[in-house]
Amino acid sequence: MNGKISRRDFLNGTQIAIGTSILSPFQSVLGSPNLEFSLADDYYPPSLTGLRGSHDGSWEVMHSRVLGKKWPTTSYEEKYDLAVVGAGISGLTAAYHYQKKHPQAKILVIDNHDDFGGHAKRNEFNINGEMRIGYGGTEAIDTPSSYSSEAKELIKEIGIDVEKFYEAYDQSLYSSMDLGKGIVFDNQSFSEQKLVTGYNKIPWEEFAANSPMNEKAKSDLVRLWTEKKDYLPVLSDEEKHNLLSKVSYYDFLKDYVKVDQQVLEIFRRWGMSFWVVGIDEVPATSIQSYDGGMPGLNQTLKRSGYRGDEPYIFHFPDGNASVARLLVRKLIPEAVPGSSMEDVVLAKVNYALLDKNSLTRIRLNSTVVNVSHNQDSSAVDLTYVRNYQAHTIRAEKCILACYNSAIPYLCSELPKKQVEGLKYNIKVPLTYTKVMIPNWRAFAELGLDFVYYTNDFFKQVELDYPVSIGGYKFNKSPNDPMVLHMCHSHHSIDIKGPDQWKEGRRRLLSTPFSVFEDHVKSQLDQALGKAGFDAGKDITAITVNRWPHGYSYSNDLLWEPDWPSEESKPWVIGRQQFGRIAIANSDAGAAADTNSAITHGIRAANEMLAI
Ligand SMILES: Cc1cc2nc3c(=O)[nH]c(=O)nc-3n(C[C@H](O)[C@H](O)[C@H](O)COP(=O)(O)OP(=O)(O)OC[C@H]3O[C@@H](n4cnc5c(N)ncnc54)[C@H](O)[C@@H]3O)c2cc1C
């Protein structure tokens, strides 16, 4: 075994900033390592509040690895048929697909978080004895009709019938209460900070008149929404599409519709929760169907929506955390009681069983720091750090379902071209903040289900999606508790391209909970104060789901080159099988969606099944 450790390695091993590391070679001297990994009976991370998402304790080991710290691969402590790095939807799918073909296989899924699901994170709240559920990340099965055939099949296999959401999701609740969108105009770009309600509901003349915009901007906003004009009349449909796929929506509004600067300032950050860049970097063709359809484009460009006619309703109360829970139910049935998509919503997961007696195990709070083939390439050795201790396991096969850009730090054997392909996938940082309030009367009184802030820390606050499934009922009365959704993503007006995501990540990791809390309070008071909302007494809990490594890289933005072929795309080069190692995660398709996570989980499992 390659268990030799030099003094230098040992010194490096002890210099870890976050604690003392006791390394495996010394365990053979000091006695056998503690291999009891199961979690306590009362371990239940969904009910934790405060700073969640990539919580403290989940990222430090990997960051020190990226900064150069090494943990030597030592004698292995356990042996598996398959090891999967990452217990997000992709890794869980890969494990399930493999297990299906090899029911007797010993599988270990390893994740650095204290919960499984990756971005698909469940948040629970308790208010006056009532349990309310929120989604901390991956919120919906977006456009299931567009899923790959394998992904559609998997969704069915784990027990989800997407048709049931037509019943579960009350599509007319908010409109029947006459609720809609409001905008809080900021006082830098406009004459005053002001909430204006009735966006896209009251006549545009009235909305504009209520706003703190200058007269030209008011008339331009009305024109933008009401004028039925083709702004590129001499071009064919194809020419228009080609042109507008290279023109940002910002420039389209500025140069073709010729709107006032203040109208541009309304929309500048409109797509921040989706693309996490300003509209000056989103092609007009990409944004056309966003948010029900962006103004100015419909008479110019043939509509080609990413969502088509399918409504955005395929949502469990905890988002796709239920997809992750249903996958875990398949992998370790005793850990997730129940048998249907309805009962999974209220199922109490028994975390103590995740890593106990079953053939497939999920090991949480464990960061993989090294992955390499053994000497004769008949297996893969993985070293992970858990509770400051390094452990090595051996697996016949390995699937890396973690962030693709981090893989080169784990796996030093990969060819240079593949490393470059993997590193291309710069992750997109954002937060989903959940705010528990005892009633939502202020929203009802002001006629709001969504508030957009033109330029503030949180880009928006929304009422929850009205979904009732199984025993979980959505609180339809404004007198009852509600989990609000607030989204923050940093906007760098002067940094363009993927560098702004690196800057956003740096800022996110250095922003303490108190800053989020202050903005939650001030922005809610600002929007709702005149209807009696008082953040000082009307907020009972806040959970900040911080995702410094959030969405997969977006490849539909203005800077993306036209790749000559599918094979030349960096993420395709990056995801190639390497010996006994396959690469999954939604990153492998450069698409921030569950379809990509599942499709590439299955593809990676198939690669491993074939050897
Ligand atoms: C806030 C947010 C909202 C989203 N909303 C939607 C939506 O509504 N619909 C949709 O389809 N998609 C959405 N997405 C996209 C989402 O990323 C995918 O749908 C999917 O959940 C990704 O799953 P995954 O398994 O590929 O990756 P992840 O969920 O990121 O899972 C990878 C796991 O690997 C772990 N890991 C990384 N490195 C290591 C290591 N060294 N050792 C151990 N573990 C490691 C990670 O911590 C993580 O837990 C959203 C994403 C975010 C961040």
The ligand as a Gaussian input file, in Angstrom:
#p B3LYP/6-31G(d) Opt

LIG

0 1
 C      -30.299000      28.493000      -5.271000
 C      -30.474000      27.499000      -6.390000
 C      -31.721000      27.326000      -6.980000
 C      -31.878000      26.409000      -8.009000
 N      -33.135000      26.214000      -8.546000
 C      -33.306000      25.251000      -9.475000
 C      -34.610000      24.932000      -9.956000
 O      -35.606000      25.512000      -9.539000
 N      -34.736000      23.929000     -10.864000
 C      -33.655000      23.248000     -11.345000
 O      -33.822000      22.347000     -12.178000
 N      -32.409000      23.540000     -10.906000
 C      -32.212000      24.512000      -9.994000
 N      -30.948000      24.765000      -9.521000
 C      -29.809000      24.057000     -10.114000
 C      -29.308000      22.895000      -9.252000
 O      -27.922000      23.111000      -9.162000
 C      -29.591000      21.537000      -9.903000
 O      -30.939000      21.380000     -10.253000
 C      -29.242000      20.340000      -9.011000
 O      -29.828000      20.430000      -7.737000
 C      -27.736000      20.155000      -8.899000
 O      -27.476000      18.875000      -8.402000
 P      -26.025000      18.279000      -8.488000
 O      -26.045000      16.987000      -7.781000
 O      -25.560000      18.305000      -9.892000
 O      -25.085000      19.322000      -7.711000
 P      -25.097000      19.775000      -6.200000
 O      -26.457000      19.914000      -5.702000
 O      -24.189000      20.942000      -6.122000
 O      -24.428000      18.534000      -5.432000
 C      -23.047000      18.307000      -5.424000
 C      -22.637000      17.940000      -4.026000
 O      -21.246000      17.589000      -4.012000
 C      -20.695000      18.121000      -2.842000
 N      -19.241000      18.220000      -2.933000
 C      -18.513000      19.123000      -3.621000
 N      -17.200000      18.892000      -3.430000
 C      -17.110000      17.849000      -2.576000
 C      -16.019000      17.169000      -1.993000
 N      -14.759000      17.493000      -2.265000
 N      -16.277000      16.155000      -1.135000
 C      -17.551000      15.794000      -0.843000
 N      -18.622000      16.407000      -1.405000
 C      -18.401000      17.417000      -2.256000
 C      -21.356000      19.476000      -2.775000
 O      -21.165000      20.117000      -1.569000
 C      -22.790000      19.119000      -3.067000
 O      -23.463000      18.736000      -1.891000
 C      -30.764000      25.678000      -8.481000
 C      -29.505000      25.864000      -7.898000
 C      -29.361000      26.767000      -6.852000
 C      -28.000000      26.967000      -6.237000

